[in-house]
Amino acid sequence: MKAIIMAGGEGSRLRPLTCDRPKPMVPVGNRPVMEYAVELLKRLDITEIGVTLQYLPQHITDYFGDGSQWGVNLHYFIEDVPLGTAGSVKNAGSFLDETFLVVSGDALTDLNLQDAVDFHKLNNSLATLVLTSVSNPLEYGVVITNPDGSIERFLEKPGWGEVFSDWVNTGIYVLEPEALDYFDMGQKFDFSKDLFPLLLKNKEPMFGCLLEGYWCDIGNLEQYLQSHKDILGGKVQVNPKGTLIKGTIKGEVFGTNANGASVKGPVLIGENCRIGAGVRLEPYTVLGDNVVIEDEAAIKRTVIWNNVYIGKKSSLSGALIGNKVTIKDNVTILQDAAIGDGTHIESRSIIKPQVKIWPYKSVNTGALVSNSLVWGEKANKSLFGIEGIPGLTNWDITPELAAKLGASYGSVLKKDDKVAVSCDGKLVTKMLKGSFISGLMSTGVKVSDLGEQTMPIHRFAVRGIGAQGGVHIKTDHNNLDKCWLQFVDGKGININRDMERKIEGIYNREDFRRVQEGEIGENVLIQHSLSSYLDNIMSNIAVEKINLRNFRILINTRGKVMESLFKELSGRLKCDLQYFKHHDLEEKSFKKQIQLADEMSKKIVNEGLDFGIILDANGERVILVDNRGRQIDEHMFTVLMALVLFKANNGGIVVVPVTASETIEKLGEKYNGRVVRTKTAPWALMGELVREETASLQKPYSQFFMQNDSLYAVVMLMDFLVEENISLGDLVDEIPDIHLQVNTAPCPWEQKGRIMRALISEVKELPVELIDGVKIRHEKGWALVLPHSEEPQYNIYTEGLSQEAAEELGVFYRNKIQKMLQT
């Protein structure tokens, strides 16, 4: 049998350790990580091994040669341009004339791959994916199999709402050569994104084989440190290079110059190391070859490569130190700092946590390095939440971070692209907007400053000025100490997960594009976007008819931009817009605004008003109160908008998320319309809305703006009520009773994938949908279990034939999750 080692990786997330070496050559346990892959294959008696190369191939060919030192024959296949995982293997097609094994040259594993080979042959499989269970599946391809092991479904790098299993693709495959016939030589093609979905679609025999054992994809610095901890802790069966000390020993073993030195294992020490008097090596420390540690230095949980000098009384904790680094006396290097090759750090310097220093830099005497010598610290979690990048203002989201995010976003775009930027008018968001714009300009991107706007106006303006993207900075609608950076594409749609990953990648690698002085992006202030926005709304309604109706509307809103909108709107429409007065409304969250709905209901009924509206300060959320005092929450509002669209458009298509009430389907049947369900992520819903509206003929109302722009929705609702000559209460009467319940269930992050897989397995006798989360249909209703993307919990949506049935389903699944967590 033959094998392929994929070794073309650049390892950008491991920088600065990979600045001048390919990822497979990064030392793990004092040996290049690819060496473990060669030995793993040799243990299976596989000696004919192809190696696919692309980035700095000579480093690998020089080290491994023909493979004879390891008892194997290595055959190299070098790509001139990246071909993707499957494309790189196809590039070795002349070598692959029988069943073959594909492994990664930059993963650490001791899995028994013979079991996967046997499984593959037993099932006459065309492609067998080796699977393992992980606590956080977001960075991998998630897989779910049928009882016979055949693959039912998989998804590459899902968001939390899409996670349906904790079984992931390890990147280890057993393949027949015919599996590569689905694409051409030289074509860029990936296994997970391209080939495997194609095989699944064509119903080719494709299986997943779950193996017990250790597997770690060393994709970032945190995983790199963890792999060493696992080697020293005996969790992975490999042979590191050097002396492994498991217990506690004193300095006499290091010679006469090591009086008082101590080692508390597990510690790995390479060849020809010199340990000074009073040195303390704490658990999970790794020393490469020719490391010199002077007197009274203290090192713990640190990985040190070859030919490193560490001066007297220096302290290293949880750090990564490259080759030929010089660290003088009394230096302190703290947790998760990474120091590139050849760096020189002078005495009494302090390197703060998470700082990264690129190779061959110098740190002056007594320096306090709190930001990386490239451009800033490493993010330690996913940047993006549900609606963009969230954080506490001026604490999580600082001006410094905003500037880096601007540079990250600009680096993903092309030079001279145009980006619209706006904020909600708060002093802190205006400050952050300025910093973000500076970061954008530094990459050569042109900025259109929209000033103070709502998010809906921002979306409208991005389309109107032909920008390639946009960013709006706003205060959270419920937590006024929190802010969001919302990113949109050229259509005004929230950017998708692929774009988020690109921005996160640039941010984490700090690989910003820096342009010369003459190429700095310009910043142009765009005026009158509010007026243009209202002009567009007015052009879509029967203004004269609305004026004759003379609506009397009670308004509960806050924020300068919303006030300006309603002030100009009142000058264009003859409506009696009455503001609901409260002594501190401006300082209230949207949740507290809603708590005033009962008072509004009484006023509307007592004074015979047409309806009331509660809008958040950013114009994205709305609660209605009809002329009979009934409150229409956000779930009911979605149904109401669907009804308006079905009636106004004589049927047509309405797009809603999987969380919306299935009353919408009933209304669709009544009015000869069709419902399309999407994921809950805003980009998924908006993208489908735009696709449907582009494909259909011109209609009276845009669902895209009705779903994402509360003011637009309210004005279109007024227009519809006039056309139908009915009240809001009459319209609400047409909607059947809705029994929708939302619960939450706590769940640790590392358990989410396992719980989803177990849940799917338990309910297979019931109809299940996996559009987003797990939607299970019961006789008396349905339940949707959806992992929360920002919190360690699940959201449980239930709808029943009665409110009691909906509540019972919610309690049932909340209890089921709690029981699963205990097993």
C-alpha positions in Angstrom: 0.0 0.0 0.0 1.1 3.6 -0.7 0.5 6.8 1.2 0.6 10.5 0.6 1.8 13.1 3.2 0.3 16.5 2.5 3.1 18.9 3.5 2.4 22.1 1.5 1.1 24.1 4.5 2.4 27.6 5.2 1.2 27.7 8.8 0.2 31.3 8.9 -1.6 31.0 12.2 1.6 29.7 13.8 3.6 32.8 13.0 6.1 34.0 14.1 7.3 30.4 14.4 6.6 29.7 10.8 7.9 32.9 9.2 10.8 31.1 7.5 9.9 27.5 7.6 6.9 25.4 6.3 4.5 24.2 9.0 5.5 20.5 8.7 9.0 21.5 9.8 7.9 23.1 13.1 9.6 21.1 15.8 7.2 19.2 18.2 9.1 17.4 21.0 12.3 18.5 19.3 11.5 16.8 16.0 9.8 18.2 12.9 6.1 17.3 13.3 6.1 15.6 9.8 8.7 13.1 11.1 6.0 11.5 13.3 3.8 11.1 10.2 6.6 9.2 8.4 7.1 6.9 11.4 3.4 6.3 11.8 3.3 5.1 8.2 6.4 3.0 8.6 4.7 1.2 11.5 2.0 0.2 9.1 4.7 -1.2 6.7 4.0 1.5 4.2 7.3 2.4 2.7 6.3 4.0 -0.6 5.3 7.5 0.4 4.5 10.5 -1.8 5.0 14.0 -0.3 3.1 17.0 -1.7 4.9 20.3 -1.3 4.3 23.9 -2.1 5.6 26.4 0.5 9.4 26.4 1.0 9.7 22.9 -0.3 13.5 22.7 0.0 13.3 22.8 3.8 11.5 19.4 3.7 13.5 17.8 0.9 16.8 18.8 2.5 15.9 17.3 5.8 14.2 14.1 4.8 16.1 13.4 1.6 15.0 10.1 0.0 13.7 8.8 3.3 16.2 6.0 3.6 17.1 7.2 7.1 13.6 6.3 8.2 13.4 3.1 6.2 11.0 4.5 3.5 11.2 5.8 0.0 10.0 9.4 -0.3 8.7 10.8 -3.7 8.2 14.5 -3.8 5.5 16.3 -5.8 5.9 20.1 -5.9 3.1 22.5 -6.8 3.9 25.8 -8.6 0.7 27.3 -7.3 -1.6 26.1 -4.5 -3.9 23.4 -5.8 -6.0 22.7 -2.7 -5.9 19.5 -0.7 -7.4 17.2 -3.3 -5.6 19.0 -6.2 -2.2 18.5 -4.5 -2.9 14.8 -4.2 -4.0 14.6 -7.8 -0.7 16.2 -8.7 0.9 12.9 -7.5 -1.5 10.9 -9.7 1.2 9.1 -11.5 2.3 7.6 -8.2 -1.1 6.5 -7.1 -2.0 3.2 -8.8 -3.7 1.4 -5.9 -5.6 2.0 -2.7 -3.7 4.7 -0.8 -3.7 6.5 2.5 -3.6 10.3 2.9 -2.2 11.9 6.1 -1.3 15.4 7.1 2.3 16.4 7.6 1.4 18.9 10.3 -0.9 17.0 12.6 0.2 14.9 15.6 -1.5 11.6 16.0 -1.1 8.0 17.2 -4.4 6.7 15.7 -4.2 3.0 14.5 -4.8 3.7 10.8 -4.7 0.0 10.0 -8.2 -0.2 11.5 -9.3 2.5 9.0 -7.7 0.6 6.1 -9.5 -2.6 7.1 -12.8 -0.8 7.5 -12.4 0.8 4.1 -11.8 -2.6 2.4 -14.6 -4.3 4.3 -17.1 -1.7 3.1 -15.8 -1.5 -0.5 -15.6 2.2 0.0 -14.4 4.7 -2.6 -13.4 7.2 0.1 -13.1 6.6 3.9 -12.7 9.6 6.2 -11.0 9.0 9.6 -13.0 10.7 12.3 -12.3 11.6 15.9 -14.3 13.4 18.6 -13.3 16.9 19.7 -14.7 19.4 22.2 -14.7 22.4 19.8 -15.7 21.4 16.2 -15.8 24.9 14.8 -12.4 24.7 13.0 -13.0 21.3 11.4 -15.3 19.5 9.1 -18.2 18.1 11.2 -19.5 14.6 10.1 -22.5 12.5 11.0 -22.8 8.9 9.9 -25.5 6.3 9.5 -25.4 3.2 11.7 -23.4 1.3 9.0 -20.8 4.0 9.0 -21.8 5.6 5.6 -21.6 9.3 5.7 -25.0 11.0 6.0 -24.0 14.7 6.2 -21.0 16.9 6.8 -20.2 20.6 6.9 -16.8 22.3 6.7 -16.0 24.7 9.5 -19.5 25.4 10.8 -20.8 28.2 13.0 -22.2 27.1 16.4 -25.8 27.1 15.0 -24.7 24.6 12.4 -22.9 22.2 14.7 -24.7 18.8 14.6 -21.9 16.5 15.9 -18.6 16.5 17.8 -17.2 14.0 15.3 -14.8 15.7 12.9 -12.8 15.0 9.9 -9.1 14.5 10.8 -7.8 15.1 7.3 -6.7 11.4 7.2 -8.3 9.5 4.3 -8.2 6.0 2.7 -9.0 6.5 -1.0 -9.3 4.6 -4.2 -7.5 6.2 -7.2 -10.9 6.5 -9.0 -12.0 9.1 -6.3 -9.6 11.6 -8.1 -11.3 11.1 -11.5 -14.0 13.7 -10.6 -11.7 16.7 -11.4 -8.9 17.5 -13.7 -5.1 17.6 -13.1 -4.0 21.1 -12.2 -7.5 22.1 -11.1 -7.7 23.7 -7.6 -9.9 21.3 -5.6 -10.4 20.6 -1.9 -11.4 17.3 -0.3 -13.8 18.7 2.2 -15.2 21.7 0.2 -15.4 20.1 -3.3 -14.7 16.4 -3.7 -16.6 14.9 -0.7 -19.8 16.9 -1.3 -19.6 15.7 -4.9 -19.2 12.1 -4.0 -22.1 12.4 -1.5 -24.3 14.0 -4.1 -23.5 11.2 -6.6 -24.2 8.6 -3.9 -20.8 7.1 -4.2 -19.8 4.7 -1.3 -18.2 7.0 1.2 -17.7 6.1 4.9 -16.5 7.6 8.1 -14.4 5.5 10.5 -14.3 6.7 14.1 -10.9 5.9 15.7 -9.9 6.0 19.4 -6.6 7.6 20.2 -4.9 10.9 20.1 -5.1 13.5 17.3 -4.2 17.2 17.3 -4.3 19.5 14.4 -1.5 21.9 15.3 -3.2 24.9 13.7 -2.4 27.7 16.1 0.0 28.6 18.9 -2.4 27.4 21.6 -2.6 24.0 20.0 1.1 23.9 19.6 1.7 24.4 23.3 -1.0 21.8 24.1 0.6 19.2 21.9 3.8 19.4 23.9 1.8 19.2 27.2 0.1 16.0 25.8 3.5 14.5 24.7 5.1 15.1 28.1 1.9 13.9 29.9 1.9 10.6 28.0 -1.4 11.3 26.2 0.1 10.5 22.8 2.3 7.6 21.9 5.2 9.1 20.0 8.9 9.3 20.6 10.2 12.8 21.2 13.9 13.6 20.9 15.8 14.2 24.1 15.7 13.1 27.7 12.2 12.9 29.3 12.3 13.6 33.0 9.1 12.6 34.7 9.9 13.1 38.4 11.9 15.6 40.4 15.7 15.8 40.3 18.3 18.1 41.7 21.1 19.9 40.0 24.0 17.5 40.4 23.0 15.6 37.3 23.8 18.7 35.3 27.3 19.0 36.5 29.3 21.0 39.1 28.0 24.3 37.8 24.4 23.5 38.5 24.3 23.7 42.3 20.8 24.1 43.6 19.2 23.6 40.1 16.0 21.6 40.1 13.7 19.9 37.6 10.1 19.1 38.3 8.8 16.8 35.6 7.6 16.2 33.1 10.3 18.1 31.3 12.0 17.3 28.0 15.7 18.2 27.6 17.6 18.1 24.3 21.3 17.4 23.7 24.2 19.5 25.0 22.1 21.8 27.2 23.9 23.8 30.0 21.9 24.5 33.2 23.2 27.0 35.7 23.1 27.1 39.5 19.7 27.6 41.0 17.8 27.2 37.7 14.2 26.0 38.1 12.6 24.0 35.3 8.9 23.5 36.1 6.5 21.0 34.6 5.8 20.9 30.8 9.0 22.7 29.8 10.8 21.6 26.6 14.4 22.5 25.9 15.9 21.9 22.4 19.5 21.2 21.7 22.4 23.5 22.8 20.2 25.6 25.1 22.1 27.7 27.8 20.3 28.7 30.9 22.2 30.9 33.3 22.0 31.0 37.1 18.6 31.3 38.9 16.5 31.5 35.8 13.0 30.0 36.2 11.1 28.4 33.3 7.7 26.7 33.3 5.3 25.4 30.6 7.6 26.9 27.9 8.8 25.4 24.6 12.4 26.5 23.7 14.0 25.5 20.4 17.7 25.1 19.6 20.7 27.3 20.3 18.9 29.6 22.7 20.6 31.7 25.5 18.7 32.6 28.6 20.4 35.0 31.0 20.5 35.1 34.8 17.3 35.5 36.9 15.1 35.6 33.8 11.6 34.1 34.0 9.7 32.5 31.2 6.1 31.2 31.7 4.0 29.6 29.1 6.0 31.0 26.2 7.3 29.9 22.8 10.9 30.6 22.0 12.3 30.1 18.5 15.9 29.1 17.3 18.9 31.3 18.2 17.1 33.7 20.5 19.1 35.6 23.0 17.4 36.6 26.3 19.6 38.6 28.6 19.5 38.9 32.4 16.3 39.6 34.4 14.0 39.3 31.4 10.4 38.3 32.0 8.4 36.6 29.3 4.7 35.9 30.1 2.0 33.5 29.1 1.4 32.8 25.4 4.1 35.2 24.2 5.9 33.9 21.0 9.4 35.0 20.1 10.7 34.4 16.5 14.1 33.1 15.5 17.2 35.2 16.1 15.4 37.8 18.3 17.6 39.6 20.8 16.0 40.7 24.1 18.1 43.0 26.3 18.1 42.9 30.2 15.2 43.8 32.4 12.7 43.7 29.5 9.2 42.5 30.1 7.3 40.7 27.3 3.6 40.8 28.2 1.1 38.0 27.6 0.1 37.1 24.0 2.8 39.4 22.5 4.3 38.1 19.3 7.8 39.2 18.1 8.7 38.5 14.5 12.2 37.0 13.8 15.4 39.0 14.1 13.9 41.9 16.1 15.6 43.6 19.0 14.1 44.6 22.3 16.0 47.4 24.1 17.1 47.3 27.8 14.2 47.7 30.2 11.5 47.7 27.5 7.9 46.9 28.4 6.5 45.2 25.3 2.7 45.1 25.6 2.0 45.0 21.8 3.7 42.8 19.3 6.6 44.1 17.3 4.6 43.5 14.2 1.2 44.9 15.0 -0.6 43.9 18.2 -1.7 41.1 20.3 -3.3 37.8 19.4 -7.1 37.4 19.7 -7.8 34.5 22.0 -11.4 33.8 20.8 -13.5 34.1 17.8 -14.0 37.8 17.0 -17.4 37.6 15.4 -20.7 37.1 17.2 -24.3 37.0 15.8 -24.3 40.5 14.3 -20.7 41.3 13.9 -17.9 41.9 16.5 -19.2 42.6 20.0 -17.5 43.8 23.1 -17.6 46.2 26.1 -16.9 49.7 24.8 -13.5 51.1 25.6 -12.7 47.8 27.4 -13.0 44.9 24.9 -13.4 47.2 22.0 -10.7 49.9 22.3 -9.5 52.5 19.8 -6.4 50.4 19.4 -8.4 47.3 18.6 -10.7 49.2 16.3 -7.7 50.4 14.3 -6.4 46.9 13.9 -9.8 45.6 12.9 -9.9 48.4 10.2 -6.5 47.3 9.0 -7.6 43.6 9.0 -10.8 44.4 7.0 -8.9 46.6 4.6 -6.3 44.0 4.0 -9.0 41.5 2.9 -10.3 44.0 0.3 -8.4 45.4 -2.7 -6.5 48.7 -2.7 -8.8 51.5 -3.9 -12.0 49.6 -2.9 -14.6 51.9 -1.3 -15.9 51.2 2.2 -18.8 53.1 3.9 -18.4 53.7 7.7 -21.0 55.1 10.1 -21.9 55.0 13.8 -25.0 55.6 15.9 -23.9 59.0 17.2 -22.8 58.0 20.7 -19.6 59.7 21.8 -17.8 56.4 22.3 -18.9 55.0 18.9 -17.8 58.2 17.2 -14.4 57.7 18.8 -14.2 54.1 17.6 -15.3 55.0 14.1 -12.3 57.4 13.8 -9.9 54.7 14.8 -11.4 52.1 12.5 -11.2 54.6 9.6 -7.5 55.1 10.3 -6.9 51.4 10.0 -8.8 51.2 6.8 -6.9 54.1 5.2 -3.6 52.5 6.1 -4.3 49.7 3.7 -5.1 51.9 0.8 -8.9 51.5 1.0 -11.0 54.6 0.3 -13.4 55.6 3.0 -16.9 57.1 2.6 -17.7 58.6 6.0 -21.5 58.4 6.4 -21.4 60.1 9.8 -24.2 59.3 12.3 -26.8 56.9 10.9 -28.9 53.9 11.7 -27.9 50.5 10.4 -30.8 50.4 7.8 -29.7 53.8 6.4 -26.1 52.4 6.3 -27.3 49.4 4.2 -29.2 51.7 1.9 -26.2 54.0 1.5 -23.7 51.2 0.7 -25.9 50.2 -2.2 -26.4 53.7 -3.3 -22.8 54.9 -3.4 -21.5 51.6 -4.9 -19.3 50.7 -2.0 -17.6 47.3 -1.9 -18.5 47.0 1.8 -19.4 48.9 4.9 -19.0 49.0 8.7 -21.5 50.4 11.2 -20.5 50.9 14.9 -23.5 50.9 17.3 -24.4 50.5 20.9 -26.1 47.2 21.8 -29.9 47.5 22.0 -30.1 46.0 25.4 -26.6 46.4 27.0 -25.7 50.1 26.7 -22.1 49.4 27.8 -21.6 47.0 24.9 -21.0 47.9 21.2 -21.0 46.1 17.9 -19.0 46.5 14.7 -21.4 45.3 11.9 -19.8 44.5 8.6 -21.8 44.4 5.3 -20.9 43.6 1.7 -21.6 45.7 -1.4 -25.3 44.6 -1.3 -25.8 45.8 2.3 -25.9 42.2 3.5 -24.1 41.1 6.7 -20.8 39.5 5.6 -20.8 35.6 5.6 -18.8 33.3 7.7 -16.0 32.9 5.0 -15.4 36.7 5.0 -15.5 36.7 8.8 -12.8 34.0 8.8 -10.6 36.0 6.4 -10.8 39.1 8.6 -10.1 37.0 11.7 -7.2 35.3 10.0 -5.5 38.6 9.0 -6.2 39.9 12.6 -4.7 36.9 14.3 -1.7 36.7 11.9 -1.3 40.5 12.1 -0.5 40.3 8.4 -1.8 43.7 7.5 -1.2 45.3 4.1 0.7 48.6 4.6 0.8 51.0 1.7 3.2 53.9 1.0 2.4 57.5 1.8 1.1 58.2 -1.7 -1.3 55.2 -1.6 -3.0 56.0 1.7 -6.8 55.8 1.2 -8.8 59.0 1.1 -11.6 59.8 3.5 -14.7 61.6 2.0 -17.6 62.8 4.1 -21.0 61.7 2.5 -23.9 64.1 3.3 -27.6 63.9 2.8 -27.8 60.1 3.1 -30.8 60.4 5.5 -32.8 62.5 3.0 -31.9 60.1 0.1 -33.1 57.2 2.3 -36.4 58.9 3.0 -36.8 59.9 -0.7 -36.6 56.2 -1.5 -39.2 55.2 1.0 -41.6 57.9 -0.2 -41.2 56.7 -3.8 -42.7 53.4 -2.8 -45.9 54.5 -1.1 -49.1 56.3 -2.0 -48.3 59.5 -0.1 -51.6 61.3 -1.0 -53.8 58.4 0.2 -51.8 58.1 3.5 -52.2 61.9 4.1 -55.9 61.6 3.7 -56.0 58.8 6.3 -54.2 61.1 8.8 -52.8 58.3 11.0 -52.4 59.0 14.7 -49.4 57.0 15.9 -47.7 56.8 19.3 -43.9 56.5 19.1 -41.5 55.1 21.7 -37.9 55.5 20.5 -34.6 57.0 21.5 -31.4 58.3 19.9 -30.6 61.4 17.9 -30.7 59.7 14.5 -34.2 58.2 15.1 -35.4 61.6 16.3 -34.1 63.2 13.1 -35.8 60.6 11.0 -39.2 61.0 12.5 -38.8 64.8 12.4 -38.2 64.8 8.7 -40.8 62.0 8.2 -43.5 64.2 9.9 -42.7 66.9 7.4 -43.3 64.6 4.4 -46.4 62.8 5.7 -49.5 64.4 7.2 -49.6 62.1 10.3 -50.1 62.9 13.9 -46.9 61.4 15.3 -47.1 61.5 19.1 -44.0 60.8 21.2 -44.4 58.6 24.3 -42.8 60.6 27.0 -40.8 59.1 29.8 -38.3 61.0 32.0 -35.3 58.8 31.1 -36.3 57.1 27.9 -33.0 58.1 26.2 -31.0 56.0 28.7 -33.3 52.9 28.5 -32.4 49.7 26.7 -34.8 48.3 24.1 -35.9 45.7 26.7 -36.9 48.5 29.1 -38.6 50.3 26.3 -40.7 47.2 25.7 -41.6 47.2 29.4 -43.5 50.5 28.8 -45.8 48.8 26.2 -48.7 48.3 28.7 -48.8 52.1 29.4 -48.8 52.7 25.6 -51.6 50.2 25.1 -53.8 52.1 27.6 -53.1 55.4 25.9 -53.8 54.1 22.4 -57.1 52.5 23.4 -58.2 55.5 25.5 -57.4 58.1 22.9 -58.4 56.1 19.9 -55.0 56.1 18.2 -54.3 54.0 15.1 -51.3 52.1 16.6 -48.1 52.5 18.5 -44.5 51.6 17.7 -41.5 50.8 19.8 -38.2 51.1 17.9 -34.7 50.6 19.1 -32.2 53.5 18.6 -30.6 51.7 15.7 -33.8 51.2 13.6 -33.5 47.4 13.4 -36.1 46.2 16.0 -39.7 47.1 16.3 -42.7 46.1 18.5 -46.2 47.2 17.5 -49.3 47.9 19.5 -52.5 47.8 17.5 -55.6 50.0 17.9 -57.0 47.5 20.4 -54.0 47.6 22.6 -52.6 44.2 21.6 -48.8 44.0 21.6 -47.1 42.4 18.5 -43.7 41.1 19.5 -40.8 40.3 17.2 -42.0 36.8 16.5 -45.5 37.9 15.8 -44.2 40.8 13.7 -42.4 38.4 11.4 -45.8 36.6 10.8 -47.5 40.0 10.3 -45.0 41.0 7.6 -45.4 37.7 5.9 -49.2 38.2 5.7 -48.7 41.7 4.3 -46.3 40.4 1.6 -48.5 37.5 0.6 -51.6 39.8 0.3 -49.8 42.7 -1.4 -47.8 40.4 -3.8 -50.7 38.0 -4.6 -48.7 35.1 -3.1 -45.1 35.0 -4.1 -42.2 33.9 -1.9 -41.5 34.9 1.7 -38.2 34.1 3.3 -38.0 33.5 7.1 -35.5 31.8 9.5 -36.1 28.4 10.9 -37.1 29.9 14.2 -40.2 31.7 12.8 -43.7 30.4 13.5 -45.1 27.8 11.0 -48.3 29.9 11.0 -46.5 31.5 8.1 -46.9 28.3 6.0 -50.6 28.3 6.8 -50.9 31.9 5.5 -48.8 30.9 2.4 -51.3 28.1 1.6 -54.2 30.5 2.0 -52.8 33.2 -0.3 -51.1 30.9 -2.8 -47.6 31.8 -1.6 -44.5 29.8 -0.7 -42.2 29.9 2.3 -38.4 29.5 2.2 -36.6 28.7 5.4 -33.0 29.7 6.1 -30.4 29.6 8.8 -30.8 32.1 11.7 -27.5 33.9 10.9 -28.3 37.4 9.5 -26.1 36.9 6.5 -27.9 33.7 5.5 -31.4 35.2 5.8 -30.4 38.5 4.0 -28.6 36.6 1.2 -31.7 34.5 0.5 -33.9 37.6 0.6 -31.7 39.4 -2.0 -31.6 36.3 -4.2 -35.4 35.9 -4.2 -36.0 39.6 -4.9 -33.5 39.7 -7.7 -35.0 36.6 -9.3 -38.6 37.9 -9.0 -40.4 40.7 -10.7 -40.7 44.2 -9.2 -43.1 44.0 -6.2 -44.7 46.8 -4.1 -42.7 46.1 -1.0 -39.1 44.8 -0.4 -39.0 42.0 2.2 -35.3 42.7 2.6 -36.0 46.1 4.0 -39.2 45.1 5.8 -37.3 42.5 7.8 -34.2 44.6 8.5 -35.5 48.2 8.6 -38.2 48.9 11.2 -39.0 52.4 9.9 -39.4 51.2 6.3 -41.6 48.4 7.6 -43.9 50.8 9.6 -44.3 53.1 6.6 -45.1 50.2 4.2 -47.6 48.9 6.8 -49.3 52.3 6.7 -49.4 52.2 3.0 -50.9 48.7 3.0 -53.6 49.6 5.6 -54.6 52.5 3.4 -54.8 50.3 0.3 -56.9 47.7 2.1 -58.9 50.3 4.0 -58.5 48.4 7.3 -57.0 48.9 10.7 -54.0 47.2 12.1 -56.3 45.4 14.5 -58.3 44.0 11.5 -55.1 42.7 9.9 -53.9 41.1 13.2 -57.3 39.3 13.4 -56.5 37.4 10.2 -53.5 35.7 11.9 -54.3 32.3 13.6 -53.3 31.9 17.2 -49.5 31.4 17.6 -48.1 29.3 20.4 -44.4 29.9 20.3 -42.0 29.5 23.3 -38.3 30.2 23.7 -36.2 28.6 26.4 -32.5 28.3 27.2 -30.4 25.4 28.5 -26.9 25.9 29.7 -24.2 23.8 28.1 -20.4 24.1 28.3 -18.7 25.0 24.9 -16.7 21.8 24.8 -19.9 19.7 25.1 -22.0 21.4 22.4 -21.0 19.1 19.5 -21.4 15.9 21.6 -24.9 16.9 22.7 -26.0 17.7 19.2 -24.8 14.3 17.9 -26.4 12.5 20.8 -29.7 14.4 20.3 -29.8 13.6 16.5 -29.1 9.9 17.3 -31.9 9.8 19.9 -34.7 11.3 17.8 -34.1 9.5 14.5 -37.5 7.9 14.7 -39.0 11.4 14.4 -38.8 13.8 11.4 -35.7 15.9 11.8 -34.5 19.0 9.9 -30.9 20.2 10.0 -31.1 23.6 8.3 -29.8 25.2 11.5 -29.5 23.4 14.8 -31.8 20.3 15.1 -35.5 20.8 14.4 -37.6 17.8 15.6 -41.3 17.4 14.7 -43.7 15.9 17.2 -47.4 15.1 16.9 -48.4 18.3 18.8 -45.7 20.6 17.5 -42.0 21.1 16.9 -38.8 21.9 18.8 -35.7 23.5 17.5 -32.5 23.1 19.6 -30.0 25.7 18.4 -26.5 26.3 19.9 -26.0 29.9 20.9 -23.0 31.4 19.0 -21.9 33.7 21.8 -22.9 32.0 25.1 -22.4 28.5 26.5 -26.0 27.6 26.1 -28.7 26.3 23.7 -31.7 28.3 22.6 -34.8 26.0 22.5 -37.6 27.2 20.2 -40.9 25.3 20.5 -44.3 25.7 18.8 -47.4 23.7 19.6 -51.1 23.3 18.9 -51.6 25.0 22.3 -49.4 27.1 24.6 -49.3 24.2 27.0 -48.0 21.9 24.3 -45.3 24.4 23.4 -44.2 24.8 27.0 -44.1 21.0 27.6 -41.9 20.5 24.6 -39.5 23.3 25.8 -39.2 21.7 29.3 -38.8 18.2 27.7 -35.8 19.2 25.6 -34.3 21.4 28.3 -34.4 18.4 30.7 -33.1 16.1 28.0 -30.0 18.3 27.5 -29.3 18.4 31.2 -29.5 14.6 31.4 -27.2 14.2 28.4 -24.6 16.5 30.1 -24.6 14.2 33.1 -23.7 11.1 31.1 
